[in-house]
């Protein structure tokens, strides 16, 4: 069977294709076309314990060896060469061979793999993906003049070599995989996620792909479409998920990494190796391993060295800057936002009024429902008229005909909610004769906040805006281009969009917890003119309350698994990205029960 060359295939889009596809990417395509699309087409990659361990095991063979012998010189002595890179012009593939054994024009590739071989009735055998990758190496070796009839996979877990014979069937399989990978590389549509696949739990990109979540919301979108238009077309077998099957939690519910807050004025931060050294004057007060933190937050007059910033950028750990009063000023991050295709779609859709309104409706309806839930959970006796009105307003938000109408609905709901905020405070009588402040709440005010509760709310909203800015940067979105909030100089509009339904659940809840448990007292505030601000001790106490809320687990009402609020921010940002990419028809706002 003769296989067509892909050397002269012209792409159907203006997107520039690579000169060659690496053999490793052919492996990924056979394993999962969706994983191939993320890594090869979108340039998205993430590490996990499997990729890190595999890279460590490859270090020995990755050292460049001798040059390859002349395949036509039969006087050459047998030799072993490691880390060889060869290409095929006919098929436009390139392969880095871990090791090859050469003997008078004959080459035998040996590929090192992290796992263990597959157990079959006839004995041990190579996995399909590994067999195809090794066969691609054989194609490259043959085109470079060598005879190549067999190869071996060395599995590190069991320290076993498994032979792969390059018969016609195996070579046909490799040719078809190359052709399929080139077709996928030229396509713009994202392949569907695998359904309940055992491959997903060990995949390093499962937190980016969200296969079960995507299928869950695609089914929900289809059900809504059927109800609205009376369509009853069945979902294709490749993307459907059996009804009643649980959505698997394929990422850790909490992250082991913690944010670092530098709140003491006058601190200086440097680095030694991969450790941040924090000094107060000339005394080292703390040392923090960079790999153990997810972000660094600089509040006020804190100096951080260029060397430390560069190391944090390389490690993809953002540095967030706040004024001493808690205003979020900006962020420094590394070049970890490679998904240009997603950003282009984000910008194009931001000019589409129908798309902006669709997202804005969902965000505001979700915000109102979460505010209503907060009142029902925390108010001593929530007024029934307020609850009834907020339920009506949430429904009205879903059918608002313009952004102006939606703003009016949001404003009215906010007045109903904040008019009862004081009823959720359990320590409003906490007041000593020498205290200048009382924890009573009359109305929402800001710029500047005029009372302690508003100072806490404003500070908390700045922290949440920072965390959502970090989340949007991390997945490749532009936090400055939003759909509900109008773009303004220096304002992270998209982060503020995503923040709307989460304000009451994260920040308002943290404020109530800090006051009702006595973590924050009236003595933690100072007045400057009309404005009220927190003392350094008060800021530190509220940061503990905020981080405790971010680290607490919540049951997702649609997906029915438990994750921390910090993990939830990333999930929600990725679900929005899937709507922007066209995988989802609606943005699934998080609404708690």
C-alpha positions in Angstrom: 0.0 0.0 0.0 1.4 3.4 -1.0 0.9 6.3 1.3 0.4 9.9 0.1 3.0 12.4 1.1 1.8 15.4 3.1 4.7 17.6 2.0 2.7 19.7 -0.4 -0.6 19.9 1.6 -1.7 23.5 1.8 -3.4 24.6 5.0 -7.0 25.7 4.8 -6.5 28.6 7.2 -4.0 31.4 7.5 -2.5 29.9 10.6 1.2 29.0 10.1 2.0 25.3 10.3 5.2 23.9 11.7 7.9 22.7 9.2 7.8 19.3 10.9 5.7 17.4 13.4 7.8 15.8 16.2 7.4 12.0 16.6 6.4 12.7 20.2 3.4 14.6 18.9 2.4 11.6 16.7 2.4 9.7 20.0 0.1 12.3 21.6 -2.3 12.2 18.6 -2.7 8.5 18.8 -3.2 8.7 22.6 -5.8 11.5 22.4 -6.5 13.9 19.5 -7.7 16.5 22.0 -4.4 16.4 23.9 -2.6 16.8 20.5 -4.7 19.9 19.8 -3.9 21.5 23.1 -0.1 20.9 22.9 0.6 21.1 19.1 -2.0 23.6 17.9 -2.6 25.8 20.9 0.9 25.4 22.5 -0.6 24.6 25.9 1.5 22.3 28.2 1.4 21.5 31.9 3.6 19.4 34.1 2.5 16.7 36.5 4.3 14.0 38.5 4.4 11.7 35.4 5.9 14.2 33.0 8.4 15.4 35.6 9.5 11.9 36.5 9.7 10.9 32.8 11.9 14.0 32.1 14.2 13.1 34.9 14.6 9.5 33.7 15.4 10.8 30.2 18.4 12.9 31.4 20.9 10.1 30.9 20.0 9.5 27.3 19.3 13.1 26.4 23.0 13.9 26.5 24.2 14.3 22.9 26.2 11.3 21.7 28.5 10.7 18.8 27.5 11.5 15.2 25.7 8.7 13.3 27.8 6.5 11.1 27.6 6.5 7.3 24.8 4.0 6.5 26.6 2.9 3.3 30.0 2.2 4.8 30.0 -1.5 5.7 33.4 -1.3 7.3 32.0 0.7 10.3 32.2 -1.1 13.7 29.0 -1.6 15.7 28.3 1.4 17.8 25.6 2.9 20.1 24.6 6.6 19.8 22.3 8.5 22.1 20.1 11.6 21.6 20.0 11.7 17.8 17.7 14.1 15.9 16.7 13.1 12.3 13.9 14.2 10.0 11.9 13.0 7.1 11.3 15.5 4.3 8.7 13.3 2.6 6.4 13.0 5.6 7.5 16.2 7.4 8.2 14.6 10.7 11.2 14.9 13.0 12.3 12.4 15.7 14.7 12.6 18.6 15.9 9.1 19.2 16.8 8.3 22.8 19.3 5.7 21.6 20.1 3.7 18.4 22.3 0.8 17.8 24.2 0.9 14.5 25.8 -2.1 12.8 27.0 -1.9 9.1 24.1 0.2 7.8 21.5 -1.4 10.0 19.9 0.7 12.8 17.8 -0.4 15.8 16.1 2.4 17.7 15.5 2.1 21.4 12.9 4.4 23.0 12.8 5.0 26.8 9.3 5.2 28.4 8.4 6.1 31.9 5.7 3.4 32.5 5.4 -0.3 32.2 4.5 -2.6 29.2 1.1 -3.9 28.4 0.3 -7.4 29.4 -1.3 -9.4 26.6 -2.3 -13.0 26.1 0.9 -13.6 24.2 3.1 -11.9 26.7 4.3 -8.4 27.2 3.8 -5.9 24.4 4.3 -2.2 23.7 1.4 0.2 24.0 -0.2 1.4 20.7 1.1 5.0 21.2 4.7 3.8 21.9 4.7 1.3 19.0 3.6 4.1 16.6 6.2 6.5 17.9 8.9 3.9 17.4 7.7 3.1 13.9 7.9 6.9 13.1 11.6 6.7 14.1 12.0 3.8 11.8 10.5 5.8 8.9 13.0 8.6 9.6 15.9 6.2 9.8 14.9 4.5 6.6 14.7 7.8 4.7 18.2 8.7 6.0 19.5 5.5 4.4 19.5 2.9 7.2 18.0 -0.5 7.1 15.6 -0.7 10.1 13.6 -3.9 10.7 13.0 -3.8 14.4 13.2 -1.6 17.5 12.8 -1.8 21.3 10.8 0.1 24.0 12.6 0.2 27.3 10.0 0.6 30.1 11.6 2.2 33.2 9.0 1.0 35.7 9.8 -2.7 35.1 13.3 -2.3 33.5 12.1 -4.4 30.6 12.8 -4.2 26.8 9.9 -5.0 24.5 10.6 -5.7 20.9 8.6 -4.1 18.1 9.0 -5.6 14.6 8.5 -3.1 11.7 6.3 -5.3 9.5 3.9 -3.8 6.9 1.0 -3.6 9.4 3.0 -1.6 11.9 4.4 0.7 9.2 0.9 1.3 7.7 -0.3 2.2 11.2 2.5 4.8 11.5 1.8 6.3 8.1 -1.9 6.7 8.9 -1.1 8.3 12.3 1.2 10.8 10.5 -1.5 11.7 8.0 -4.1 12.0 10.7 -1.9 14.2 12.9 -1.2 16.6 10.0 -4.9 16.9 9.3 -5.5 17.6 13.0 -2.7 20.2 13.0 -4.4 22.0 10.1 -7.9 21.9 11.7 -9.2 24.8 13.9 -12.0 22.9 15.7 -11.2 21.4 19.1 -11.6 17.6 19.0 -14.3 16.3 21.4 -13.2 15.1 24.9 -12.9 11.4 25.6 -15.9 9.9 27.4 -15.2 8.4 30.8 -11.7 7.4 29.6 -9.2 5.8 32.0 -6.5 7.9 30.2 -7.8 11.2 31.7 -6.8 10.9 35.3 -3.1 10.6 34.5 -3.0 13.3 31.9 -1.1 16.4 32.7 -3.6 18.6 30.9 -6.8 17.2 32.5 -7.2 20.4 34.5 -7.1 22.4 31.2 -9.2 20.0 29.2 -11.9 19.4 31.8 -13.3 16.4 29.8 -16.2 15.4 32.1 -17.2 19.0 32.9 -17.3 19.8 29.2 -19.5 16.9 28.3 -21.8 17.6 31.3 -22.4 21.2 30.1 -22.6 20.2 26.4 -25.4 17.8 27.4 -27.1 20.6 29.4 -26.9 23.0 26.5 -28.4 20.4 24.2 -31.3 19.7 26.6 -32.0 23.4 26.8 -31.9 23.6 23.0 -34.4 20.8 22.8 -36.7 22.4 25.2 -36.5 25.8 23.4 -36.7 24.6 19.8 -38.2 21.2 20.1 -35.0 19.5 18.7 -34.5 15.9 19.6 -31.5 14.9 17.6 -29.4 12.4 19.5 -25.9 13.4 20.6 -23.2 11.7 18.6 -21.7 8.6 20.2 -18.3 10.1 20.5 -19.4 13.0 22.7 -22.3 11.7 24.6 -22.0 10.7 28.2 -24.2 7.9 29.6 -27.0 9.4 31.8 -26.6 8.9 35.5 -22.8 8.7 35.3 -21.0 10.9 37.9 -18.8 13.7 36.8 -15.3 12.7 37.9 -13.1 15.0 39.9 -9.9 14.6 37.9 -7.9 17.4 39.6 -7.0 17.8 43.3 -9.8 19.6 45.2 -7.2 21.9 46.8 -3.8 23.1 45.6 -0.8 22.4 47.7 0.6 25.8 46.8 -0.2 28.9 48.9 0.0 32.6 48.2 2.6 34.7 49.9 1.5 38.1 51.3 4.2 40.7 52.1 2.3 43.2 54.3 5.0 44.7 56.6 6.2 48.1 55.3 9.9 48.3 54.5 10.4 44.6 53.8 13.0 43.7 51.1 12.8 40.5 49.0 15.7 38.9 47.3 16.5 35.3 46.2 19.1 32.7 46.8 18.8 29.9 44.3 15.2 28.9 44.3 14.4 30.4 47.7 13.0 33.9 48.4 14.8 35.6 51.3 12.6 38.2 53.0 14.5 40.8 55.1 13.4 43.5 57.6 16.3 45.9 57.5 19.3 43.5 57.6 17.6 40.6 59.4 16.2 37.6 57.5 12.7 37.2 58.8 11.4 34.4 56.4 12.6 32.1 53.7 10.1 30.7 51.1 10.7 28.1 48.4 9.5 29.5 45.1 8.1 26.1 44.1 5.9 26.1 47.2 4.0 29.3 46.5 1.5 30.1 43.8 1.8 33.9 43.8 3.6 36.7 45.6 1.5 39.7 46.8 3.3 43.0 47.6 1.3 45.4 49.7 2.6 48.9 49.9 6.2 49.9 50.5 7.9 46.5 49.9 10.9 46.2 47.7 11.5 43.0 45.5 14.7 42.5 43.6 14.9 42.1 39.8 16.6 38.7 40.3 13.6 37.6 42.4 11.1 38.8 39.9 12.9 37.1 37.0 13.0 33.8 38.9 9.3 34.1 39.7 8.5 34.8 36.0 10.5 31.7 34.9 8.6 29.6 37.5 5.3 31.2 36.2 4.5 32.6 39.7 2.8 36.0 39.3 3.8 39.0 41.5 0.7 41.2 42.4 1.1 44.7 43.6 -1.3 46.6 46.0 -1.2 50.0 47.5 -0.8 50.2 51.2 -4.6 50.8 51.5 -5.4 47.7 49.5 -5.9 49.0 45.9 -4.9 46.4 43.3 -2.4 48.2 41.1 -1.1 45.5 38.7 0.7 42.2 38.1 4.0 40.9 36.8 3.8 37.5 35.1 6.0 35.4 32.8 5.4 34.5 29.2 3.0 31.6 30.2 0.0 32.8 28.1 0.7 31.1 24.8 -2.9 30.5 23.7 -3.1 33.2 21.1 -6.0 31.5 19.3 -8.1 31.9 22.5 -7.2 35.6 22.9 -8.1 36.3 19.3 -11.5 34.8 19.8 -11.9 36.7 23.0 -11.2 40.0 21.4 -13.5 39.4 18.3 -16.4 38.3 20.5 -16.0 41.4 22.8 -17.4 43.5 19.9 -20.5 41.3 19.5 -23.3 42.8 21.5 -25.3 39.5 21.5 -22.4 37.6 23.0 -21.7 40.2 25.6 -25.3 40.4 26.7 -25.6 36.6 26.9 -22.6 36.4 29.3 -23.7 39.4 31.3 -27.2 38.0 31.9 -25.8 34.8 33.3 -23.3 36.6 35.5 -25.9 39.0 37.0 -28.6 36.4 37.4 -26.0 34.2 39.2 -24.9 37.1 41.4 -28.4 37.9 42.6 -29.2 34.2 43.3 -26.0 33.9 45.4 -26.8 37.2 47.3 -30.2 35.8 48.1 -28.7 32.5 49.3 -26.3 34.5 51.6 -29.3 36.3 53.1 -31.2 33.0 53.7 -28.1 31.4 55.3 -26.9 34.2 57.5 -29.7 36.7 58.2 -31.5 36.3 61.5 -34.8 36.8 59.9 -34.6 37.8 56.2 -37.5 39.9 55.0 -39.7 37.8 52.8 -40.4 40.7 50.5 -36.7 41.1 49.8 -36.3 37.4 49.0 -39.3 37.4 46.8 -38.1 40.5 44.9 -34.6 39.1 44.4 -35.9 35.8 43.1 -37.9 37.9 40.5 -35.0 40.1 39.7 -32.8 37.0 39.0 -35.3 35.8 36.5 -35.6 39.3 34.9 -31.8 39.4 34.5 -31.9 36.3 32.3 -34.2 38.1 29.9 -32.8 41.6 30.0 -32.9 43.2 26.6 -30.0 45.6 27.0 -26.9 46.2 29.2 -28.7 49.3 30.6 -31.7 47.3 31.7 -29.3 44.7 33.2 -27.5 47.4 35.2 -30.8 48.7 36.6 -31.7 45.2 37.7 -28.3 44.7 39.3 -28.5 48.0 41.1 -32.0 47.3 42.6 -30.9 43.8 43.7 -27.8 45.2 45.4 -29.9 47.8 47.3 -32.2 45.0 48.5 -29.2 42.9 49.5 -27.1 45.5 51.3 -30.1 47.0 53.1 -30.1 43.7 55.0 -26.4 43.2 55.3 -26.4 44.4 58.9 -28.8 41.6 59.8 -26.1 39.1 58.9 -23.6 40.6 61.5 -23.7 38.8 64.9 -21.4 41.2 66.7 -22.9 44.6 65.8 -23.0 45.5 69.5 -19.3 44.9 69.9 -18.2 48.4 71.0 -15.9 49.5 73.8 -15.8 53.1 75.2 -12.4 53.7 73.7 -13.4 52.3 70.2 -14.1 54.8 67.5 -16.0 52.3 65.3 -19.0 50.1 65.6 -19.8 47.2 63.4 -23.1 48.4 62.0 -23.8 48.6 58.3 -26.1 51.2 56.8 -25.3 51.2 53.0 -22.6 50.2 50.6 -20.1 53.0 49.9 -16.5 53.1 48.5 -13.8 55.4 47.1 -13.2 55.9 50.0 -15.1 53.5 52.3 -16.6 55.4 55.2 -17.0 52.6 57.8 -15.2 49.4 58.8 -17.6 47.0 56.9 -17.2 48.9 53.7 -13.4 49.0 54.2 -13.4 45.2 54.6 -15.6 44.7 51.5 -13.5 47.0 49.3 -10.3 45.3 50.4 -11.8 41.8 49.9 -13.0 42.7 46.4 -9.5 43.9 45.5 -8.1 40.5 46.6 -10.7 38.6 44.6 -10.1 40.8 41.5 -6.4 40.0 41.9 -7.0 36.2 42.1 -9.3 36.2 39.0 -6.7 38.3 37.1 -4.1 35.6 37.9 -6.6 32.9 36.8 -7.4 34.6 33.5 -3.7 35.2 32.7 -2.8 31.6 33.5 -5.3 30.1 31.0 -4.4 32.5 28.2 -7.3 35.1 28.4 -6.7 38.8 28.5 -8.1 40.1 31.9 -8.5 43.6 30.4 -11.1 42.7 27.8 -14.5 41.9 29.4 -18.1 41.4 28.3 -20.1 43.1 31.1 -17.7 45.7 32.4 -16.6 48.3 29.9 -12.9 48.3 29.1 -11.1 51.1 30.9 -7.4 52.0 31.4 -5.9 49.7 34.0 -9.1 47.9 34.9 -9.2 44.1 34.6 -12.7 44.0 33.1 -12.8 40.3 32.5 -11.7 39.5 36.1 -14.4 41.8 37.3 -16.9 40.0 35.1 -16.0 36.6 36.6 -16.1 38.1 40.1 -19.7 39.2 40.0 -21.4 36.0 41.1 -18.5 35.1 43.4 -18.5 38.4 45.4 -21.1 37.3 48.0 -19.8 33.7 48.3 -16.1 34.5 48.8 -15.6 38.1 50.0 -18.9 38.8 51.8 -18.7 35.5 53.5 -15.1 36.2 54.6 -16.1 39.6 56.0 -19.0 38.1 57.9 -16.8 35.3 59.3 -14.0 37.7 60.3 -16.4 39.9 62.3 -18.7 37.2 63.7 -15.8 35.1 65.0 -13.9 38.1 66.4 -10.9 37.8 64.1 -11.5 41.5 63.3 -12.3 44.0 66.0 -13.1 47.7 66.0 -9.6 48.4 67.1 -8.3 47.2 63.7 -9.4 50.4 61.9 -8.2 53.9 61.7 -9.8 57.0 60.3 -8.1 59.4 57.8 -10.4 62.3 57.2 -13.7 60.7 56.2 -12.1 57.5 55.0 -11.7 54.4 57.2 -8.8 52.0 56.6 -7.4 48.9 58.3 -4.4 48.8 60.5 -1.5 46.4 59.4 -2.7 44.1 62.2 -6.3 44.3 60.8 -5.1 43.6 57.2 -3.2 40.5 58.4 -6.2 39.2 60.2 -8.5 39.7 57.3 -6.0 38.1 54.9 -6.2 35.0 57.1 -10.0 35.1 56.9 -10.0 35.5 53.1 -7.5 32.7 52.6 -9.4 30.4 54.9 -12.5 31.0 52.7 -10.5 30.5 49.5 -9.2 27.2 50.9 -12.6 25.9 52.2 -14.3 23.2 50.1 -17.6 23.7 48.4 -19.8 21.2 46.7 -20.4 22.2 43.0 -24.2 22.0 42.6 -24.0 21.0 38.9 -20.9 18.8 38.8 -21.5 17.4 42.3 -17.9 17.2 43.5 -16.1 19.2 46.2 -13.4 21.7 45.4 -11.8 24.7 47.1 -12.9 28.2 46.1 -9.4 28.9 44.8 -9.7 25.8 42.5 -13.2 26.9 41.6 -11.9 30.3 40.2 -9.7 28.4 37.7 -12.5 26.0 36.7 -14.9 28.9 36.1 -12.3 30.8 34.1 -11.7 27.7 31.9 -15.4 27.1 31.4 -15.7 30.7 30.1 -12.8 30.0 27.8 -14.6 26.9 26.4 -17.6 29.1 25.7 -15.4 31.6 23.9 -13.8 28.7 21.9 -17.3 27.5 20.9 -17.3 24.3 22.9 -20.1 25.5 25.2 -23.2 27.4 24.1 -23.7 29.1 27.6 -21.4 30.2 30.4 -22.2 27.9 33.4 -22.2 30.4 36.3 -21.5 28.9 39.7 -24.6 29.3 41.8 -24.6 27.7 45.2 -27.6 26.0 46.8 
